């Protein structure tokens, strides 16, 4: 499972976020990541960090092994890129 931290009081439905990021990635030639999003089950959950008292929203992606295996070696870079796209899309 990959977690992408979302802004506090996240206003958009998960389907809107995933669809927008999918389209951005597809138009920018990142089809393998777009496919990963399309094949994942996505949800947004609330997470409270006790240290500092920060409320966060998290985009959770539950990806099938076949979809995840291609990006697993570069997971950190993929998470960073997905975060940038989520920030751009919202």
N, C-alpha and C positions, 0 to 999 in steps of 0.2 A: 504494500500500500504506500502510495506517495502522498505526502501532505504538503499543501501549498497554503501558507497562512494568508488569510483574507482580512480586509479592514474591519474595524469594529462597526457594529450595526449594519451589517451587509444587506443591502436592499434588493438585490436581484435574485431571481430563481436560478438554481444550479443549471437548469437546461439552457437558459439564456447565456450564461457565462460560458459553458462548454461549447455551445454552438458558435458563439462569436470568436472564441479562441481557435476553434477548429477552422473556421473560415480564414482567420488571419494566417494561421500556419500554412494552410493549403495555398493561399495566394502568394505566400513568401517562399514556396518551394520546400517546406518542411513536412512533406506528406507522411513520413513515418511517424512523426509526432501527432499529426492530425488523425491518423489511423488509430494510434494508441488511445486518443481521447474518444473516438467513435466506438471503440471496442471495450471501453471501460464503463463501469458503473460508477457514476459520480454522485457525491453528496456534499453538502456544506454543513459543518457542525460547529457548534460554539465550544470554545476552549478558554478556560480561565487560568491564567498564570498567577499562582499565589505570590510568587516573588515579584513585587512591583505592582500587583493588583491589576494586571492588564487583561482586558477582554479581547479575544481574537476569534475570528471565524476561519475555519480550515476547509479547503477544498480537498476532499478525499477521493482518490481514484483507485478503484479496485479493478485491476487490469488482468486479463487472462495471461498465462505464462507465455503463450506464443506471441502476443503483442508486446509484452514487457521485455522478452529476452533480447530483442534487438537494441534496446536502449539501456539495458542494465549496466553495461560497462561504463557508461557515461551518465549515470543517474544524477549525480550532483549538478552537472552542467544542464541536464534536461530540466531538473527542478527549478534551477535559476531562470532558464529560458521561459518555462511555463509561468513562473511568477511574473516575469516582465510582461508576458502577453496578457495575463489576467489583469495586471495593473493598467495596461494600455486599453483593454476592452471595457474597463469599468471606470 
